[in-house]
Amino acid sequence: MKKMLKKTGVAVLSMAMLLSMGAMTAATASAAGESITVGAGTGLTAGDKVCVYKVATKTASGWAWDKTEYGTAVGADFAAISNYDSSQIKAVAEKLARTVSGTPTATGVVDHAINVEEGYYLVTSAPKAAGLVAQPMLIEVKAGTAHSITNVKTSPLNLTKVITKVENKTDKVATGGKSAEASKGETIHYVITAQIPSYSPDATAIQDFVLTDVCDNTLAIDATTITARIQNNAGVSVTLNADAVSDVTATTFKVTVKGNDTTDTDVKDNGGNDLVVEYDAVLGENPTISRGLGAGTSVEDTKRADANKNDVELTYGNNYSTGGGSDTDGDGDIDEDDEQPKLKDFADVYTSLLKINKTLDGTTAGAGDAAFALYADKACTTVVRDAIETDANGMVAFNGLSSGTYYLKETKTPANFKTAAVAEVVLKVDDTKSVYVAPANFTAMTTGGFKTTIDNPSLETLPATGGIGTYLFTIGGAAIVLLAGVLFVFYMKKRETEE
């Protein structure tokens, strides 16, 4: 692969070296003269526009850039490029795509040959499929050869939303960051990354690149923590102006990168770079309690049935040549009937509940009869949840709990009933950190969370102080003592007589 650019016998340096979703189907190319044919395939449709830009010419000593700015943009000459690996070649094509300007050397459509002369060409196309971007290709055309591009690929833009921390710790975050568990009141940190598409330099109708974040009302977005920046592959970033963040509420906000702007933070100047958005949200007082896995295979369906949901949607133009929308319904114009590209992702929060059913000698307790609190230590000195009294149904519920070891203590007991012993409760999650496992002596509830019954047996009945029972015991005891004394005197007199 590394020698492909060195050898004139190599026909195609293409985006086979690019990240991809699938190869395009081969098309029959013209057999006369030099030409390039882009075949229809994944993400591309017959009739899609193809633009061809000549970027280098063969000389007596080798290949040379047609314009000095091409070499400047790429940062290398062909001697260096000949040793590049696939990821570096990909970067060359993308840099050239953002550098070439003016009228293309030639244009055409998918599945039709485009006549060219010997040289190196940058080939671009505009897929119609929402969420796909056709990667620019660097093609070597040898004299007298027709080239059919059979391994060009399209790739989805990179939109990801992950959770990186809960309360500034990572131990409650699932691998990959698609889910995490938290207790109510805890802060969850989200990171959204979206790749900005590369457009032709002469595109004039580039649409805005817009992220819209929406979460359930069980989560509260902290507006003061929202940051947005554009970051390149080297990690160098530029912070967006404050007005890039808009429509902020407790459950939603937008971040917009302008399609065309006078600053260096617009879409056109940042093709291939990432928009990175970070913010915090707090799990509320009445979160959704997790019951388990949802069904299905789509992005929406694979969310857990009872997650505290947090979604992001990306809208953007996907026509490489214009930067605008695409005629997805094939009626010849771009209007509201055309489904323009939208990408979605999510990262969800899970939490659980512990419920205690309080009984007194097997009879349901009443409102305020008993109370329980949760502690972090067996000595019950570090409070996790303050004491809660039983309701009219004898229930106490601690909602919004993440995994951990808790100590359940009865802090109020009805008179004449024994106080329950402090109980250790170990709440666990499965390997995905999104499905809770029932603690010992607890059972799962269909509404989510876990339930147990704690019964208080009555104390043994003792006579009341000063009551009739006390007098009876006193008189009986005195009689026994008196009888014992009489018997002792009688015994002593009898003994004296016998002596």
Secondary structure, 3 states (H helix, E strand, C coil): CCCCCCCCCCCCCCHHHCCCCEEECCCCCCCCCCEEEECCECCECCCCEEEEEEEEEEECCEEEECCHHHHHHHCCCHHHHCCCCHHHHHHHHHHHHCCCCCCCCEEEECCCCEECCCEEEEEEECCCCCCEEECCEEEEECCCCEEEECCCEEEECCEEEEEEEECCECCCECCCCCEEECCCCCEEEEEEEEECCCCCCCCCCCCCEEEEEEECCCEEEEEEEEEEEEECCCCCEEECCHHHEECCCCCEEEEEECCCCCCCCCCHHHCCCEEEEEEEEEECCCCCCCCCCCCCCCCCCCCCCCCECEEEEEECCCCCCCCCCCCCCCCCCCCCCCCCCEEEEECEEECEEEEEEEEECCEECCCCCCEEEEECCCCCCCEEEEEEECCCCCEEEEEEECCEEEEEEEEECCCCECCCCCEEEEEEECCCCCCEECCCCCEECCCCCEEEEEEECECCCCCCCCCHHHHHHHHHHHHHHHHHHHHHHHHHHHHHHHC
